Amino acid sequence: SVEVGRSPFLQDPIELPFYFQKIQPIRIVLYDFVANESADDELNRVGSVSTTLGRLVSLGMSVMPIDQSDNLDGNGMLRVTVSFVSSPWKSRRVDFRFWASGLDRKDYAGVGRSDPYYLIFAEDTDELLYQSEYITSTLRPEWRTGWFDFHVYDPDNTFEEAGYRLKVVVMDEDFGKGKNDLIGSVTVSLSEIVANAEFPLQRHSRKGGIAGKMLVRSFSISDIPSIGHYLVTGCDLWLNIAFDFTRSNMDPSETRSLHYLDSDNVYMKVIDEVVPLLLQYDPDGEVDCFGFSGKLSPQAPTQY
């Protein structure tokens, strides 16, 4: 409770899980605290506000009239400010540029040069995160800047880059003449990959040894904002619907046509399911509709 007259300021934040893909109804009920009485006694009810969490998130700061149907005195307003705290799932982007030196010769029975490219895998899952372009006829390739995203469950913000390990595999492209040849590989953690670092590539053959070096031109890791971050910082989503009336969707009298009117067709089902969800993020709550190659009436010209 807050005893500040008729304009209370409630500063204790309320944390709620936010799901962009769901409609989460919110009803805020205000009561006047009276000692020795039940906190939710209807006689002490000031009013209420009904909305959705998505709407509050999309506006960032909302000022809404309080429904005072049981209390006709005054015209109260409720202001709600939303900020995005964090998500247990963290998304990060890795940008990098690699080059290599002293690679093994793989073409023409070890006489010619190689056509190297590389792949990056997550060591624990073997998930392919990135594959570079190949560079022809060189033992000292300089690849383009690459990037990949990765996601970790980190509710306590204790993620350590040293624990996220990558396997980098360098291959020789054979252009369909046979199986691509393995040149070498190295396993490193994110914390080890820094600008100007170099790593020996282990040769996977009987003789073993080093098959060259992988070197780092540049490397950086950045956080990827979630849709919640974008919304609370002012990003607006504007909902538009477009209908395609062309013959590619068949004659409307055919039951297989997307425009056939009987039970709900595909268009109607999508609109019913998607529009209410997205409309809570639309600033003016209105939907712009467009039609292509349609006639508003039999006498009207075709609209393009």
N, C-alpha and C positions, 0 to 999 in steps of 0.2 A: 504494500500500500504506500501511497505517496500523499502527504498532506501539504499541498501547495495551492489550495484554493480551487479555482475552476479551470486552470490550465496545467494539469499535472504533466510531468516529464518522467517517463519510465525508462531508466537508463540501463537496467539489467537486460542484456541481450538474450534472445531465445534462439537456440540453434535447431534448425530443421533440415532434414535431408532433402535435397532438390533433385528431381529427375526431369530433364528437359522433355522426354518423350511421354510424360504422363500429365494428366490434369489432376492437380492436388488441391481440392477445395479447402479454403481457409475461412473460419468464422471466428472473429474476435469479439468477445462479450465483455463489456465493461460493467463493473459493479462499484457501488459506493460502500466502502468499508465502514461497518458500524460495530463497535466493540460488543462482545458477548452475543453476536448474531452470526448465523451461518454465512460463510463467505459467498455462497452462491444463492442466497435468498432472493427469490424473484422480486420481493418488495424493494430490494436495494439495487435492482438492475437499472443501469443508466441507459444502455443501448448496445447495439452490436453493429458489426461491419462484416459483410460476406464478400469474398473475392476468391482468387486462386493464387497459389504460391508463384506460379509462372508469371502472373500479371504483376505481382509485387516485385519480382526479380527484374522483369523487363523495364519497369519504370524507375527502379532504383530508389526514388523517394516518392511516396504516394500521399495525397491528401484526399480523404474520402469522408463523405457525410455519414454521421452516425445515425443508424435507424433507431429512432426514439418513439416507436409506435406505442410503447407503454409509458412514455414520459414526454408529454407534449410541450414542456417548458424548454426553450432554448433551441439553438440550431448548432449542435456540437459537430466538430470535425475531428477526425483521427488522422494523424500523420505517422506514417510508417517508413522507416529508412532501412534498406536492405544492403548488406555487404556480403561478398562471397568470402568465406573463411578458407576452406581448403577441402580437398577431396582425398579419401584414402588411396585412390588410384592416381598416380602421378604420371604425366606424359612429358617426355623430354625429347628434344631433337639434337642429334649429333651431326655436326658439319665437319668435313675433313678433306684433306688433299694429300694423297700419297704418291710416292715415286719409288723406284727400285733401282738397285745397282748390282752389277756382277751376276746377273741371273745365268743359270745353266742354259746351254745351247740344246734345243730340242728338235729343231728342224733338220731334215736330211741326215738322219742318223747321228746327230750331235755335231755336225759340221757347220750347218747354217745357224742363223740367229733364231730367236723365238718370237712368237706373237702373243705376248703376255696380257692377261687380264686377271682380276682378282675377285674373290667372293668373301663376304663377311657373314659369319654365322654366330648366333648366340650359343655359347658353349654348353649351357645346361639343357637347352631344348633342341639344338641343331636347326633352329629356325633361320632361314636365309633372310638376312637383313638388307643386303646390298650386293649388287653385281656391277662391276665396272665395264666400261667399253674395252675392247682389245686394241692394242697398238702393234702394228705390223713391223716385223723385222728389226727388233731392237733387244738389247740386253740391259738397257737403261731407260725403261719407260717412265713417262711423266703423265699420269692420268688426270682427268678432269676432276674438279671438286665434286664430291659426293655427299650424300646425307641419308640418314634413316631416323625413324622414330622408334622409341621403345617405351614400354609402359610397365610400371612396377606398382605393387600394392604396398603402400608406405603410410599407414595411418598415423604413425608416431613421428614422421619426418626423420627417420633414422637411417635412410638409405645411404650406403657408402659405395662410391664408384669403384673402390678396390674390389668389391664383391661381385661386380658385374663383369664377366669375362667374355671375350670375343675370340673366335678362331678365324684367322685371316689365311685364306688359301690362294696361292698364285698358280694359275694354270696357263698352258700354252694352247692357243686356238689352232685346230687342224682343218678348219673350213670344210667339214664333211668328208674328209679323206680317211677318217678313222676316229678313234676315240681321242678326245682332248687329253693332253699329257699333264700330269701333275708336276709342277716345278718344285714347290716347297710350301711349308705352312708355318705359322707361329700362333701361339695362344697368349693373349695379353689381357690385362684388365683396363677398364676405362681410365683409371688413375695413372696408368703407365704411358698412355698415349698423349704426348705433349709435343708442341712444335719442336722440330729438329731432333726428335728422338729417332733411334734406329734399332731394328730388331733383326736378328739372323733368321733366315728361313731354313727350317730343317728339311733336309733331303730325305724322301721316303723311298729308299732303295737299299739294296744289300750293302753297298759301300757306305751309306749314311753320309754324315758330314753336313756342310753348309751349302745351300743352293743359291746363295745371294743374300742381299739385305733389303728389307722393307724400311723405307724412311718416311718421316712425317714432315710435310711442308707446313700444314696448318691444322688446327684441331680446336673445336669448341663445343660446349654443351649448353643448351638453353632450355628453359621451361616452356612448354606449350600451353597457352591459356585455354581453359575449357570454355564451352559455350556460355556457362554461367558467368565467367569473368567478363566476356564480351558484353553480355546483356546488362550487367549492373554498372558497367562503365560507359553506357550510352549507345550501344549498337542496337539499331532498330531493324526489325524484320517486317517487311511489307508483303502481305499475302496477295498474290494474283492468281487467277484461274483462267486458263485458256481452253477453248473447245475447238477441236478440229472437225469441221463439217465436210471435209472432202470425201470423194467417192472411195478413197482408200479404206474408209471405215464401213463400207458397204451401204446398201440401200437401207434407210431407217425402217422400212417395212419388214426387213429380214430379221428373224429372231436372233441371228448371230451378230448383228450390227451393234456397235457400241452405243448407237443412238436409238435403239429399239426401246419403245416405252411400253412396259408391261409391269413386271416387278422391277425392283431396283437394278439398273444396269451397272456396269463396271464404273462408269463415271460417278454415278450417284453414290455408290458404296464408298469409293475413295473420298469423295467430298464429305460424306457423313462422318467418316472416321478421322480424317486428317485435319479438316478445317477447324473444328472446335479446339483441337490441340494447338494449332499454330496461331489461331486468332487471339489467344491470350497474350501473345508477344507482339501483336500489331498495334502501333501507337493509337490509331483512330478507330480500331475495331471494325473497319469496313473492308470489303473485299472487292477489288477491281476485277471485272470479268471481260474477257475478250473472246470473240468468235472468228474463226477463219473460214472463208468460203461458204458462209451461211446466208440465208435469207430470213429477215425478220418477219416477212409476210410474203405470200405468193407473188404479189405485185411489186415488191421492193427489189432493187438491184442486189446482186451478189456482193457481199461485203468481204474485202480482203484485208 
